[in-house]
């Protein structure tokens, strides 16, 4: 393995049950020695918002209720029973972690347990809970709501948050699930009388009685209200929530920074910039502009890999979250992004490190090796580090296994990636909101994740304003959404070929022999600029599409793993596009098992290439990889397989574990 490593942050998310209050140091020494490293920080998951909302600066020692001591008060993890912790012990634990150089952040969720473990503040203020259009009142807090006296919940919350952090000595706060966005999409939640009143105050729209009239928790009235808003004021509703969340986070960040604390926010239910805005009302640019100290990017493919819910686990999930991380970095390149490193979760009942280690190994390497291309064509990793989720109940062998994978994944930044560089435009992303509403054309993220699933080598992205300094093939998805000046910059690109995939646009100079999909109207096409390259043809058989007559009436699913409804794009067209991108951009081909395996290729130094081969199937595969030139030697960098690889001319074959990854380093010959 490489001994040259780039700096990266190693965060751990854990419950109190990860430590042991029977030890003199409350289990800190044993924890760090077991992990084998000192983490950058630990996010302590104390679960209940009541830890903050009911906090008082008590001088005496008091016991903490079960839902603070473990998530949902669960009784045990693989190592120990839930223990009864006190406020003094928690303060001492944080002091002990500080002595070892570990930052400690507080995490709570928004769930109201309805006094199951103790009397909760929310039980006296149920007006702050979310209201779903189809279910009415729900026992989880809407952090943007107002109290019955007209004051904002967020004002009470931030004051108590600062007080709590100061009392215990936390370094900051991780705003996880429910603190931006809510626990559901904008077309489902929250349609309370209060939120609609806030909306009415913020807009110049003339809202009808069906919207502004009192609904309380009447689901029939709520459904009528929500239906009107989503049909007639969709973009205003989206903008309203984006602005409210930005205002909420500016208030949190300002107060925490004044107190010498920091604030991290979780990403929007694992969604790339467009869907974060369209589905959840989160604009990452507006959030970053509040001064937030970092974003935990919810890359949860390992956790979903065994999920039994319909549509949750499929072969695209890995590429879904991998491409999402890359697009987020392109949208907010200055942001500190920490990817969520799925290991296991006792309460959620998934365990990737024990039940799907090959998936987890694939995730670790891949998420650490997607990049952002700067104006000078240099690369910066999309992720500044990871947050291990969760870090309790892991055995010594688990920690050893993880450190070995981190060693390889976070080795030196390559000099270049081989493949196409995706073009990113802020303006096109925002235009996509209007375009998608009326056409349901595939957004950039959906196109990208499917192209990557089918083998398109895309490992980096560049912003449109930095395009002139880039080198190599550029992949422009949905270029019809580019403003005139940005499209002209794309057409003027001299650093390599331009692959354009999107709807017809008369402004584009389309090459002879362009591919066109078979799903009209507004079908996608694909063309290459820069040479006379003629794209390959593809099978024309496809099932007939039933297109909704009224796009505004489309009802999308609400699960964060569910995809938005989009117009049909034929499988053959996508496969042809992925093949074209590979041929045009890097000259590396998967000759055998091409349908089952994809590759990530980088050039570490002159003549030295690193190839990560990923298996989409649950079975062993033996792909043959052609690097387009004579190979001198191939060294295996992963623990598997333990055999000598003998290249033949420009190609080699190697075995890859099911749902896993094999990484090799090839030295090219003359």
Beta strands, then each sheet from edge to edge (+ up, - down):
strand 1: 9-15
strand 2: 41-47
strand 3: 103-108
strand 4: 129-132
strand 5: 136-141
strand 6: 172-175
strand 7: 262-266
strand 8: 294-297
strand 9: 337-342
strand 10: 344-345
strand 11: 350-351
strand 12: 371-373
strand 13: 379-381
strand 14: 385-389
strand 15: 416-418
strand 16: 420-424
strand 17: 458-463
strand 18: 474-477
strand 19: 498-503
strand 20: 515-516
strand 21: 524-529
strand 22: 589-592
strand 23: 597-605
strand 24: 608-615
strand 25: 621-626
strand 26: 631-636
strand 27: 651-656
strand 28: 661-668
sheet 1: 1+ 2+ 3+ 6+ 7+ 8+ 9+ 14+ 1+
sheet 2: 4+ 5-
sheet 3: 10+ 11-
sheet 4: 13+ 12- 17- 16- 18- 19- 21+ 20-
sheet 5: 15+ 23- 24+ 28- 26+
sheet 6: 22+ 25- 27+
end
